[in-house]
Amino acid sequence: MYLLGKIKVTAVIPQKLNRLNDIAYNLWWSWNSDAIDLYREIDLALWEKLNKNPVRFLQEVSQKKLEQKLNDSDYMQRYEEVVASFDRYMSEKNTWFNKNYPDKKDDMIAYFSAEYGLNEVLPIYSGGLGVLSGDHCKSASDLGIPFTAIGLFYKQGYFSQRINYDGWQETNFTDLNVSQLPITPALGKNGEKIFINVELPGRVVFAQIWQVKVGRVSIYFMDTDVEQNNASDRWLTSRLYGGDQETRIQQEIFLGIGGIRTLEALGIKATVYHMNEGHSSFMGLELMRKLIQESKIPFRQAKEIVSSSSIFTTHTPVPAGNDVFPIQMIDKYFSNFWGLLGISRHEFLDLGLRVGEHQNFNMTVLALNLSGRKNGVSELHGAVSRNIFNNVWPGLPEEDVPITHITNGIHTLTWLSPSIKHIFDKYLDADWKERLYDRSVWDKVDNIPSDELWKTHSVLKTKMIGYIRSKLKEQKIANGESAESIKEVDSVLDSNALTIGFARRFATYKRANLIFRDVARILKMLNNPEMPVQIIFAGKAHPADRPAHEIIKNINDIAKQEGFKGKVILLENYNMTLARIMVQGVDIWLNNPRRPLEASGTSGQKVCINGAINFSILDGWWCEGYNGKNGWAIGDDTYYDNEYNQDNADSESIYSILENQIIPTYYHRDENGIPVKWVDVMKESIKSLTAQYSTHRMVQEYNNRFYIPTMERVSKITANKFSFAKELADWKANIEKNWSQVQIISDKTMNQLKEQKTKSGDTIKINTSVYLGSIDPEMVKVEIYYGAIGRNNMIESAEVIEMKLDEKLEYGLYRYSSDITFTDGGEYGYTFRVTPYHPDLINKFEMGLVRWVLQ
C-alpha cells in the first residue's frame, strides 16, 4: 500500500488539567519530581517510551487516560498542589536576590555559552561545560537573579553514540522535532517571530530566535535554518562542535555578535555580560562597535566600558585547548570590522594574539583582554590558568596574573534521587531545599539512620542495574548478537558487589582505562568470591579524537575477555539520563584525569549528594573537597614531567587503596548486614560537600564577587555621558605613554642587603630610589617583593609590602623605604617593583604594566 498522507492527532487536555501544558513548557519540571510524577502516573509505559518528554507526552497520550485522572481525587489533589507550587515559584518576589540586593532588581545579567545541558529531552550539549551552563541557569532562577542566557539552537544536537560489535564508536546525527520540544519561538510585541541577521563574507545570514523557559530564567537560541538563507547557511547552526574551522568561526560570530543583536531585538538591556568560555568572545567586539558607531565614543573609552561590564570564565586546562583561528581567517571575516572600531588591523589583531604566537587569533586571549573580571573554575585551575596565560601580562609574576577562581558546582535538585530527597525531607530542616548553600543545614545528616540510608542506596543500585541490563540488551540486539549472548545480560552485574562507576567525556587525559594498567591485579580484585568488584563505563569520544576512540575500543575488548565478562560493562550513548541513574546508583565514583588537566569536573559532585563516594585524583574540585574522611584520594600533588611514570604511580595508588581501604571497608558488615563504616563515609560525603558544591553557592559567589561589583561599576561608568570612562581611559593612555620613563634605582649608599645578616625578629629598613619622570607619585605603587630563595635562585612564596614615599630628591626622582621583620631563619631575596595605581582599576595588574628594579 502506498502512503498518501499523514494525519497527526493531538490529545485534547481537559480544562481541569490544562496547567500540565504550562508546566511542560517550563523546565522547572525537570528538577521537581512531584511535577514529573503527574505525567508518568497518567501512562508510565508511554512516558518511558517517549524518553520522559512531557511536551511529546501530552501530544500522544490517550484522551481516555487523561479523563480517567479527573476522577482520581488523590491525583487531582497532587495536581493542584504542584500547580500551586509552580505558580508560587514563578511569582515569588521575596527571592534571595531581592532580599539581598533590592536596589539591583532592574539590572540584567546576560550569560553566553555555546552549549546548555538542561535535560535529556533537549540534547544540545556535549558534556560538562553544557551541564554546568544549564545548572548555572537553574540556580540563577532559584535564587531570583535577573538573568538571561544566550546560545545556538542545534537542530541535530550533539551526536548519538553507538558502539559496534568490534568496539568502535559510531556517530549518528538526527534532526530534532521542534514541535515535540519544550521550546517556542520568541515573539515581538505584536506577536511576530523575531529574527536577527549577521554579516558574513559576501552575504547576510539570518537567524530565528527561540525561547526556552528554565523556571524564572529564559534562554534564547539562534537558529539559521530559515528560508531567507541559502542551503549551507541553513545548516550553520545544525550541529554542536560540528564542521570545520569555517563553520566554527561562523558559529562563534553568531554566538557573540548575533547574541548581542538578539538581546537588542528582544528589547533586553543587559548591565553585565558573562562569557562562559571563549566561544562567545566576539561579543565584546560587537559591544564596542555599537558604542563607537551609535554613541560616537572613541575606541579606548569603548574598550574601557566593555571591559567594565564583561566577565569571563575559562574552562581551559591546557594551552592547546584554546579556541584559535588562523590570521587569514580573521582577515576574511573581520576585514571590515576594525574600521568600524576606528583602529588599525594591527591594533585589532593585538586583541587576540598571544606573545610569541603571531599566526593564530586566540579567543581566550580576546576574552581576557575585553573582560574586567576573569576566573577559572577551581582553585587549582585558577593557578593553572595564571600559568597558561602569564604572557598576556608580561613581566608579572604568575601569582599576580589577574585571573581568580570560582569553583564549579551542580544544581542539587536536578541530580538528587527522589528517594534520597525523601530521606532529606524526613531528617533535615523543613526548608532545606531553600537553604542548599547553608552548611549548617547538612549537619543533621548525622541524624539519618544508617540502615535507612544504606537500604535506600541498595534499592537505587538495583534499579540502576536493571536499567543497565535493558540498555545492554538493546546494544547487543543492534549489533546482531546471538540470542544466547543477549540472554547472558540477565546475569551481568551483582547488586551486592562493590560497584565502581566511570562516566564522562572520553578525552584521553581522563585516562578511562588506567585501572587496567595491571590487568592481572585488577582481574584478581574483580573475581574475589568473598569481596567481588564490578566496573561500569560510559562516555562519548569526540568524533575527530582517534586516540579516545581507541580507549573505548580497548575497554570494550577487555569487557569481552574471560574474567572480565559481566564484571566490566561499557554502555553506549552516554547522556543525562544515564548520568543521573549512574550517579544515584554506584558505590564508588572513579575519576583519574592526568593532574592538573581537569579544570574542575562536576560528575563527582553529583554522586556525593546521593550518598555515593568519590575516589579521585587530587585535581579540579576534589583538591578542595577532599577532607580525608569523605572519600579517597588517588596519589598526591606530585608534579610529573613524565606521563609513563605518572600513570604508573597513579595506577599503583588506585590498586593499593582499593585493596587495602575501599574493598575491606565496603565488605565489613555489622550483625544486620550494614557496612557501618562505609555509611559513615557516605554521610560525611553528603555533609561536607553538598552545600559547598551546589550551583546555589557558586552562583551566589558569582553574584557577590562579580555581578554586583560589575553592576556598580557600570552605574558609575555610564553616569554623566560616560565621563568616568573617558577620564579613566585618558588616565591609562597617559600612563602607557609615559611608562617607559619609570626606573627603579637600587640605593647604593644605604642598606645594600646583598650580604647583610640579621636575626629573626629584628626589623630592618630597606630603601630604594624611583625615577617617575612626569608621572605623579600618587599614580603608582612602589613595592618590595621578597621571600625565601628557592630553586634556581628564585624567590618562592613571595610577599609584597607597599613602600612609603620618604622624599622627593629632584625632578621626577623619589626615595621610598620599607621596614621588614623576618620571623623565621633562612636565606631571603628581595627586589622592587612599580605598578600603576588608580582607585578605579578593577585589578591593579589589569594594564599589564610593571617595572622591576634595574640589575
C-alpha positions in Angstrom: 0.0 0.0 0.0 1.3 3.5 -0.9 1.3 6.1 1.8 -0.8 9.0 0.6 -0.6 11.3 3.6 -0.3 11.6 7.3 -2.8 12.7 10.0 -1.5 13.8 13.3 -3.9 13.6 16.2 -3.2 15.5 19.4 -5.0 14.7 22.6 -7.2 17.5 23.9 -6.2 18.2 27.5 -9.2 18.6 29.8 -9.7 22.1 31.1 -9.1 20.9 34.7 -5.7 19.6 33.7 -4.7 22.3 31.3 -1.8 23.6 33.5 0.1 20.4 32.6 0.8 22.1 29.3 2.2 25.3 31.0 4.5 23.2 33.2 5.6 21.0 30.3 7.0 24.2 28.5 9.0 25.3 31.5 11.9 23.1 32.5 11.1 23.8 36.1 9.5 20.3 36.0 13.0 18.8 35.3 14.1 19.4 38.9 10.8 18.9 40.6 10.0 15.2 40.9 6.4 15.8 42.1 5.7 17.5 38.7 7.3 14.7 36.8 5.1 12.2 38.7 2.0 14.0 37.3 2.9 12.9 33.8 4.3 9.5 34.5 1.3 8.4 36.5 -1.1 9.0 33.6 0.7 6.5 31.4 4.0 5.1 32.7 4.7 3.0 29.6 4.2 5.9 27.3 6.2 8.2 29.5 9.2 5.9 29.3 8.7 5.2 25.6 8.8 8.9 24.8 12.0 9.4 26.9 10.2 11.3 29.7 9.4 14.2 27.4 6.2 16.0 28.8 5.6 18.0 25.7 5.5 15.0 23.4 3.7 13.0 26.1 0.8 15.4 26.1 0.6 15.3 22.3 0.4 11.5 22.3 -1.3 10.4 25.5 -4.7 8.8 25.3 -7.7 11.1 25.8 -9.3 8.4 27.9 -6.4 8.2 30.3 -6.4 11.9 30.8 -10.1 11.9 31.6 -9.7 9.0 34.0 -7.4 11.1 36.1 -10.2 13.7 36.6 -12.0 11.0 38.8 -8.8 10.2 40.8 -9.2 12.5 43.8 -5.7 11.8 45.1 -4.1 12.6 41.7 -6.2 15.8 41.4 -5.1 16.9 44.8 -1.5 16.4 44.0 -2.0 18.2 40.6 -3.4 21.2 42.4 -0.5 21.2 44.9 2.1 21.1 42.1 0.3 23.8 40.1 0.2 26.0 43.2 3.9 25.3 43.9 4.8 26.2 40.3 2.8 29.5 40.5 4.3 30.4 43.9 7.8 29.8 42.4 7.1 31.9 39.3 5.5 34.8 41.2 7.8 34.9 44.2 9.1 38.3 44.9 11.0 37.6 48.2 13.8 35.8 46.5 17.4 35.5 47.7 18.5 38.2 45.3 15.7 40.6 46.0 16.2 40.2 49.8 19.9 40.9 49.5 20.0 43.4 46.5 16.6 45.1 46.3 18.2 48.1 44.5 19.6 45.9 41.7 16.3 44.3 40.5 16.3 46.4 37.3 19.8 45.3 36.2 20.2 42.2 34.0 23.0 39.7 33.6 23.4 38.3 30.0 25.1 34.9 30.0 26.6 33.5 26.8 27.5 29.8 26.4 28.0 27.5 23.3 26.0 24.7 24.9 23.4 24.1 27.6 22.7 20.8 29.3 19.3 21.3 30.7 17.6 17.9 30.3 17.9 14.9 28.0 14.8 15.9 26.1 16.8 18.9 24.7 20.1 17.3 23.6 22.1 20.4 22.7 25.1 19.8 25.0 28.2 17.6 24.7 29.4 17.3 28.3 30.4 19.1 31.5 30.6 22.6 30.1 27.0 22.4 28.9 25.7 20.8 32.0 27.4 23.5 34.1 25.7 26.2 31.9 22.3 24.5 32.4 22.8 24.2 36.2 24.0 27.8 36.4 20.7 28.9 34.8 18.6 26.8 37.1 20.3 28.2 40.2 20.0 31.7 38.9 16.3 31.0 38.6 16.0 29.5 42.1 17.9 32.5 43.6 15.8 35.0 41.7 18.8 36.6 39.9 17.9 38.8 36.9 19.4 36.6 34.3 19.0 35.9 30.6 21.1 33.3 28.7 22.1 33.2 25.0 23.1 30.2 22.9 22.7 28.5 19.5 19.9 26.0 18.7 21.5 22.9 17.2 18.7 21.0 15.5 20.9 17.9 15.2 22.3 18.5 18.7 25.4 16.6 19.6 25.8 13.1 18.1 24.2 9.9 19.3 26.8 7.3 20.0 26.7 3.6 19.0 29.5 1.1 19.9 29.5 -1.6 17.3 30.3 -5.3 17.8 34.1 -4.7 17.4 34.1 -1.9 20.0 34.4 1.1 17.7 32.4 4.2 18.3 30.0 5.2 15.5 28.3 8.6 15.4 24.8 9.4 14.3 23.0 12.7 13.9 19.2 13.1 13.7 17.1 16.2 13.4 15.2 17.2 16.5 11.5 17.6 16.0 11.0 21.1 17.3 7.2 20.7 17.8 7.9 18.0 20.4 10.4 20.0 22.5 9.9 22.5 25.4 10.9 25.3 23.1 8.8 28.1 21.5 9.5 30.9 19.0 10.5 34.2 20.7 7.8 36.7 19.8 7.8 40.5 19.5 5.3 43.0 20.9 2.8 42.3 18.2 3.2 38.5 18.3 5.6 38.3 15.4 8.5 35.9 15.3 11.9 37.6 16.0 14.8 37.4 13.6 18.3 38.8 13.7 21.0 38.9 11.0 24.8 38.9 10.9 27.1 39.9 8.0 29.4 37.1 6.8 31.7 37.4 3.8 29.6 38.2 0.7 26.2 37.8 2.3 23.9 38.5 5.2 22.8 35.4 7.3 19.5 35.4 9.2 18.5 33.5 12.4 15.2 32.9 14.1 15.2 33.3 17.9 13.8 30.5 20.0 12.9 30.7 23.7 13.4 28.0 26.4 12.0 28.7 29.9 14.0 27.5 32.8 12.0 28.5 35.8 12.2 32.3 36.0 15.1 32.4 33.5 14.8 32.4 29.8 17.4 31.1 27.3 17.3 32.5 23.8 18.7 30.4 21.0 19.6 31.5 17.5 18.7 29.1 14.6 19.9 29.8 11.0 17.6 27.1 9.5 15.3 29.7 8.0 14.1 30.2 4.4 15.9 33.6 4.0 19.3 31.7 4.0 21.0 29.5 1.4 21.3 25.8 1.9 24.8 25.9 3.5 23.9 28.7 5.9 20.7 26.9 6.9 23.0 24.1 8.1 25.3 26.5 10.0 23.8 26.0 13.5 22.7 22.4 13.0 25.5 20.7 15.0 27.3 21.4 18.2 31.1 21.4 17.6 30.5 20.0 14.1 32.0 21.0 10.8 35.4 22.6 10.0 37.0 25.8 11.2 35.0 27.9 8.8 31.8 26.5 10.5 33.3 27.1 13.9 34.2 30.7 13.4 30.8 31.4 11.8 29.0 29.8 14.8 31.1 31.8 17.2 30.4 35.1 15.3 26.7 34.3 15.7 27.1 33.4 19.3 28.9 36.6 20.2 27.9 39.2 17.7 24.5 37.6 17.0 23.9 37.2 20.7 24.2 40.9 21.3 21.8 41.6 18.4 19.4 39.0 19.9 19.3 40.9 23.2 18.7 44.1 21.2 15.9 42.6 19.2 14.2 41.3 22.3 14.5 44.7 24.0 16.7 43.3 26.8 19.2 45.9 28.2 21.9 44.0 30.0 24.2 45.6 32.6 26.5 42.6 32.9 27.8 40.3 30.2 29.2 36.9 31.2 31.2 34.8 28.7 31.2 31.2 29.7 34.4 30.0 27.9 36.0 31.7 24.9 33.4 30.7 22.3 31.4 33.9 22.8 34.4 36.3 22.8 33.3 38.2 19.7 30.6 39.6 21.9 33.0 42.3 23.2 33.7 43.4 19.7 30.1 44.0 18.9 29.5 45.9 22.2 32.4 48.2 21.3 31.1 48.6 17.7 27.8 49.7 19.0 29.3 52.3 21.4 31.6 53.6 18.7 29.1 53.7 15.8 26.0 54.7 17.7 27.3 56.8 20.6 30.4 58.2 18.9 32.6 57.0 21.7 36.3 56.6 20.9 37.8 53.1 20.9 39.8 53.4 24.1 36.8 54.6 26.0 34.6 52.0 24.4 37.0 49.3 25.4 37.0 50.6 29.0 33.2 50.5 29.1 33.0 47.0 27.6 35.7 45.5 29.9 34.0 47.2 32.9 30.7 45.3 32.1 32.2 42.0 31.0 33.1 38.8 32.9 35.0 35.8 31.5 35.1 32.3 32.8 37.7 30.0 31.3 37.4 26.2 31.5 40.6 25.6 29.6 43.2 23.5 31.4 45.9 23.3 28.7 47.2 25.8 26.1 46.1 23.6 23.2 42.6 23.7 24.5 42.2 27.3 23.5 39.9 28.1 20.5 42.2 29.7 17.8 41.7 30.8 14.2 44.4 31.5 11.6 45.1 35.1 11.0 44.0 34.8 7.4 40.6 33.6 8.6 40.3 36.7 10.9 41.1 38.8 7.8 38.4 37.1 5.9 35.7 37.6 8.4 36.7 40.9 10.1 38.4 43.0 7.4 35.6 45.5 7.5 35.3 45.4 11.3 38.4 47.2 12.6 37.5 50.2 10.5 34.1 50.3 12.3 36.1 50.3 15.6 38.3 53.1 14.4 41.5 51.1 14.8 44.1 49.5 12.5 44.4 45.9 11.5 47.4 45.6 13.8 45.6 47.0 16.8 42.6 44.7 16.1 44.8 41.6 15.9 46.7 42.5 19.1 43.4 42.0 21.0 43.7 38.2 20.3 47.4 37.4 19.9 49.5 35.7 22.5 53.1 36.8 22.9 55.2 34.7 20.6 52.2 33.3 18.6 51.6 35.5 15.6 49.8 33.0 13.3 46.7 32.4 15.4 44.0 34.6 16.8 43.2 33.3 20.3 39.6 33.5 21.5 40.6 33.1 25.2 43.1 35.9 24.9 40.4 38.1 23.2 38.1 37.4 26.2 40.8 38.1 28.7 41.6 41.5 27.0 37.9 42.5 26.9 36.8 41.5 30.3 37.3 43.2 33.6 36.8 40.2 35.8 38.1 36.7 34.9 38.1 33.3 36.7 39.0 29.7 36.4 36.6 27.0 37.8 38.5 25.6 40.8 41.3 26.8 43.0 43.9 24.7 41.2 42.5 25.7 37.8 42.9 29.3 38.7 46.6 28.7 39.4 46.9 26.7 36.1 45.2 29.5 34.2 47.6 32.1 35.6 50.4 29.9 34.4 49.0 29.3 30.9 48.2 33.0 30.3 51.1 34.6 32.2 52.5 36.1 29.0 49.3 38.0 28.4 50.6 40.2 31.2 54.4 40.0 30.5 56.6 40.9 33.5 54.0 39.9 36.1 54.9 37.0 38.5 52.5 34.2 37.9 50.7 34.6 41.2 49.7 38.2 40.3 48.1 37.4 36.9 44.6 38.8 37.3 42.6 35.5 37.0 40.9 34.3 40.1 38.7 31.3 40.6 35.1 30.3 41.5 34.8 26.6 41.9 32.0 24.9 39.9 29.0 23.3 41.5 25.9 21.3 40.5 22.2 22.0 40.6 21.4 19.8 43.5 17.7 19.0 42.9 18.4 18.2 39.2 20.8 15.4 40.2 19.3 14.3 43.5 17.4 10.9 43.6 13.8 11.3 44.7 14.4 8.5 47.2 17.3 10.3 48.8 15.3 13.6 48.7 12.6 11.8 50.7 15.1 10.9 53.4 16.3 14.5 53.5 12.7 15.7 53.8 12.4 13.4 56.9 15.6 14.3 58.7 16.7 17.7 57.7 15.1 21.1 58.4 11.8 21.7 56.5 13.3 24.5 54.4 16.5 22.6 53.4 15.7 23.0 49.7 15.7 26.8 50.1 19.0 26.7 52.0 21.0 24.3 49.9 24.1 26.6 50.2 23.9 26.7 54.1 26.4 24.3 55.5 24.6 24.1 58.9 21.6 22.5 57.1 23.7 19.4 56.4 24.9 18.8 59.9 21.6 16.9 60.5 22.7 14.3 58.0 24.1 12.5 61.1 20.5 12.0 62.2 19.7 9.7 59.3 19.7 6.1 60.5 22.5 4.2 58.8 20.3 1.3 57.9 17.7 3.5 56.2 20.4 5.3 54.1 22.0 2.0 53.2 18.8 0.3 52.2 17.7 3.3 50.1 21.1 3.2 48.3 20.8 -0.5 47.7 17.4 -0.1 46.1 18.9 2.6 43.8 21.7 0.4 42.9 19.4 -2.5 42.0 17.3 -0.1 39.9 20.5 1.1 38.1 21.5 -2.5 37.3 18.1 -3.2 35.8 18.3 -0.1 33.6 21.9 -1.1 32.5 20.8 -4.6 31.6 18.0 -3.2 29.4 20.4 -0.9 27.6 23.0 -3.7 27.2 20.3 -5.8 25.5 19.5 -3.0 23.1 23.2 -2.7 22.3 23.5 -6.4 21.6 20.4 -6.6 19.5 21.5 -3.6 17.4 24.9 -5.4 16.9 23.2 -8.6 15.8 24.5 -10.7 18.6 23.1 -14.2 19.3 20.1 -14.9 21.4 22.4 -16.7 23.9 24.6 -13.6 24.2 21.5 -11.4 24.8 20.2 -13.8 27.5 23.5 -13.6 29.3 22.8 -10.0 30.1 20.3 -11.0 32.7 23.1 -12.3 34.9 25.6 -9.4 34.4 26.3 -7.3 37.5 25.6 -8.2 41.1 23.6 -5.8 43.3 25.6 -6.9 46.3 29.1 -6.3 44.7 31.1 -3.2 45.1 30.3 -1.2 42.0 32.6 1.4 40.5 31.3 4.0 38.1 33.3 5.9 35.5 31.2 8.1 33.2 32.3 11.3 31.4 33.7 12.5 28.1 36.4 10.1 26.9 39.1 12.7 26.3 42.5 11.0 26.5 43.7 13.0 29.5 40.8 11.5 31.6 42.6 8.1 31.3 39.4 5.9 31.3 41.4 2.7 31.0 44.0 3.5 33.7 42.5 0.9 36.0 43.6 -1.8 33.6 47.3 -0.9 33.6 48.0 -4.0 35.6 45.5 -6.5 34.1 46.3 -9.4 36.5 45.9 -7.2 39.6 42.5 -5.8 38.7 41.4 -9.2 37.5 42.1 -10.7 40.9 40.0 -8.0 42.6 37.1 -8.4 40.3 37.0 -12.1 40.8 37.5 -12.4 44.6 34.5 -14.6 45.5 34.3 -13.1 49.1 34.6 -9.4 48.0 33.8 -9.0 44.3 34.1 -5.8 42.4 32.5 -4.6 39.2 33.0 -1.5 37.0 30.6 0.4 34.7 31.9 2.7 32.0 30.1 5.2 29.8 31.2 8.2 27.7 31.5 9.7 24.3 34.7 10.5 22.4 34.8 13.5 20.1 34.3 12.2 16.5 37.7 13.5 15.5 39.6 12.2 18.6 41.0 8.9 17.3 43.1 8.2 20.4 39.9 8.5 22.5 38.1 6.1 20.1 41.0 3.6 20.8 40.4 3.8 24.5 36.7 2.9 24.0 37.8 0.0 21.8 40.3 -1.1 24.5 37.7 -1.2 27.3 35.2 -3.0 25.0 37.8 -5.7 24.2 38.7 -6.1 27.9 35.0 -6.4 28.8 34.7 -9.4 26.5 37.7 -11.3 28.0 37.4 -14.2 30.3 37.3 -13.0 33.9 36.1 -9.5 32.9 32.9 -10.6 31.1 29.9 -9.5 33.1 32.0 -7.6 35.6 33.2 -4.8 33.3 30.4 -3.1 31.4 30.7 -0.4 28.6 27.5 1.4 27.8 26.9 3.4 24.7 25.3 6.8 24.2 26.1 8.5 27.5 23.6 11.2 28.2 21.9 13.0 31.1 19.5 10.1 31.7 22.3 7.5 32.1 24.4 10.0 34.1 21.6 10.6 36.6 21.0 6.8 37.0 24.7 6.1 37.5 25.5 8.9 40.0 22.5 7.7 42.0 23.3 4.0 41.9 27.1 3.4 42.0 29.0 2.8 45.3 32.3 4.5 44.1 32.9 7.2 41.5 36.3 6.8 39.9 38.0 9.9 38.5 41.6 9.7 37.4 42.5 12.5 35.0 46.1 13.4 34.4 46.7 16.1 37.0 46.4 19.1 36.6 44.3 18.9 33.4 40.9 18.6 34.9 39.7 22.2 35.2 37.0 21.3 37.8 34.9 18.3 36.9 31.4 18.1 38.3 30.4 14.5 38.0 31.8 13.6 41.4 29.7 16.4 42.9 26.6 14.7 41.6 27.4 11.4 43.3 28.1 12.9 46.8 24.6 14.3 47.2 23.2 10.8 46.6 25.5 9.1 49.1 28.0 7.6 46.7 31.6 8.2 47.4 34.4 9.8 45.4 37.7 8.1 44.6 39.6 10.7 42.7 42.9 12.2 41.7 43.6 15.4 43.6 42.7 17.6 40.6 40.0 20.1 39.9 37.4 20.4 42.6 38.5 17.4 44.6 41.6 19.2 45.8 39.3 21.4 47.7 36.6 18.9 48.5 38.6 16.0 50.0 39.0 16.2 53.7 40.4 12.8 54.5 37.1 11.3 55.7 34.6 11.9 52.9 36.1 9.7 50.2 39.5 8.6 48.9 42.3 10.5 47.1 44.4 8.8 44.4 48.1 9.7 44.6 49.1 13.2 45.8 50.0 16.6 44.4 53.4 15.4 43.0 54.3 17.1 39.7 55.3 14.7 36.9 57.2 15.6 33.7 56.9 12.0 32.5 53.5 10.6 31.7 54.6 7.0 31.9 55.8 7.5 35.5 52.7 9.4 36.4 50.5 6.6 35.1 52.5 4.0 37.0 52.3 6.0 40.2 48.6 6.8 39.9 47.5 3.2 38.9 49.5 1.8 41.8 47.7 4.2 44.1 44.3 3.0 42.7 45.1 -0.6 43.3 46.6 -0.1 46.7 43.7 1.9 48.0 41.1 -0.4 46.5 42.8 -3.5 48.1 43.6 -2.1 51.5 40.9 0.5 52.2 37.9 0.7 49.9 37.1 -3.0 49.4 37.6 -4.1 53.1 35.6 -1.1 54.3 32.7 -1.9 51.9 32.5 -5.5 52.9 32.9 -5.1 56.7 29.3 -5.5 57.9 27.6 -5.4 61.3 25.2 -8.1 62.6 22.4 -6.6 60.4 24.4 -6.6 57.3 25.0 -2.8 57.3 28.5 -1.6 56.3 28.5 0.9 59.2 32.0 2.4 58.5 31.1 2.7 54.8 27.9 4.5 55.6 29.8 6.9 57.9 31.9 7.9 54.8 28.6 8.3 52.8 27.2 10.6 55.4 30.5 12.6 55.7 30.4 13.0 51.9 26.9 14.3 51.9 27.5 16.6 54.9 30.8 18.1 53.9 30.3 18.5 50.1 26.6 19.2 49.3 26.5 22.8 50.3 29.9 23.8 49.0 29.5 22.2 45.6 26.0 23.4 44.8 25.5 25.9 42.0 23.5 27.9 44.5 26.8 28.6 46.3 28.6 29.0 43.0 26.0 31.5 41.6 25.9 33.4 44.9 29.7 33.7 44.6 29.5 35.0 41.0 26.8 37.4 42.2 28.6 38.7 45.2 32.1 38.8 43.8 31.4 39.6 40.1 27.9 40.5 39.1 27.1 43.1 41.8 30.5 44.9 41.7 30.2 44.9 37.9 26.7 46.5 38.1 28.0 49.1 40.5 31.0 49.9 38.2 28.7 50.1 35.1 26.4 52.5 37.0 29.5 54.7 37.7 30.9 54.4 34.3 27.7 55.3 32.4 26.9 58.4 34.6 27.3 61.8 33.1 27.6 60.6 29.5 30.4 58.1 30.2 32.6 60.8 31.7 34.1 58.2 34.1 35.1 56.0 31.1 36.7 59.0 29.4 38.7 60.0 32.4 39.9 56.5 33.2 40.8 55.8 29.5 42.7 59.1 29.3 44.5 58.3 32.6 45.5 54.9 31.2 46.7 56.4 27.9 48.8 58.9 29.9 50.3 56.2 32.0 51.1 54.0 29.0 52.6 56.9 27.1 55.0 57.8 30.0 55.6 54.4 31.5 59.0 54.0 29.7 60.3 56.8 31.9 59.9 54.7 35.1 63.1 53.3 36.5 64.0 51.8 39.9 67.5 52.5 41.1 68.7 50.3 44.0 70.1 52.5 46.7 73.9 52.3 46.6 74.5 54.3 49.8 72.2 52.8 52.4 71.4 49.3 53.5 72.6 47.4 50.4 71.4 44.0 51.6 73.2 41.6 49.2 75.2 40.1 52.0 73.5 41.7 55.0 72.9 39.5 58.0 70.2 39.9 60.6 68.5 37.9 63.4 65.0 36.5 63.4 62.6 39.0 65.0 64.7 42.0 64.1 63.3 44.8 61.8 65.4 46.2 59.0 64.8 49.2 56.8 65.2 48.9 53.0 65.4 51.9 50.7 65.3 52.5 47.0 65.1 55.4 44.6 62.5 55.6 41.9 62.5 57.8 38.8 58.9 58.5 37.7 59.6 61.3 35.2 56.3 63.2 34.5 54.2 60.6 36.3 52.8 61.8 39.7 53.7 59.6 42.7 50.0 59.3 43.5 49.6 57.4 40.3 51.8 54.5 41.3 52.5 51.9 44.0 56.2 51.1 44.8 56.5 47.7 46.5 59.2 45.4 47.9 58.8 41.9 46.7 60.5 39.4 48.9 60.6 35.7 50.0 62.7 32.7 50.7 65.2 31.8 48.0 64.4 28.5 46.3 65.3 26.6 43.2 67.3 28.4 40.5 67.9 31.3 42.9 64.3 32.4 42.5 62.1 34.0 45.2 59.4 31.5 46.3 56.1 32.2 48.1 56.7 35.9 47.7 55.2 38.5 50.0 54.6 42.1 48.9 54.8 45.3 51.1 53.9 48.7 49.8 56.8 51.1 50.3 56.5 54.6 51.9 57.4 57.7 50.0 60.0 59.5 52.1 61.1 62.4 50.0 61.5 64.0 46.6 65.1 64.1 45.6 65.0 66.1 42.4 62.7 66.4 39.4 60.9 63.0 38.9 63.2 61.2 41.4 61.8 59.9 44.7 63.1 57.9 47.7 61.0 55.1 49.2 61.5 52.9 52.2 60.0 50.0 54.0 60.5 48.1 57.3 60.6 44.3 57.2 60.7 41.9 60.1 61.8 38.3 59.4 60.4 35.9 62.0 61.9 32.7 60.6 65.6 31.9 59.9 66.7 31.2 56.4 68.0 32.9 53.2 65.7 35.5 51.7 65.8 37.5 48.5 64.1 40.7 47.6 63.5 43.1 44.7 61.4 46.2 44.0 58.6 47.0 41.6 56.4 49.8 40.5 52.8 49.4 39.2 50.2 51.9 38.1 47.7 52.9 40.7 44.2 54.3 40.3 41.4 53.7 42.8 39.0 52.6 40.0 41.2 49.9 38.4 39.3 46.6 38.7 42.7 44.9 39.4 46.0 46.7 39.9 47.5 44.5 37.2 44.8 44.9 34.6 47.0 47.2 32.5 49.8 44.6 32.5 52.3 47.3 33.4 55.0 46.6 35.9 58.6 47.9 36.3 61.2 45.9 38.2 64.5 47.1 39.7 67.4 47.5 37.3 70.1 44.9 37.8 
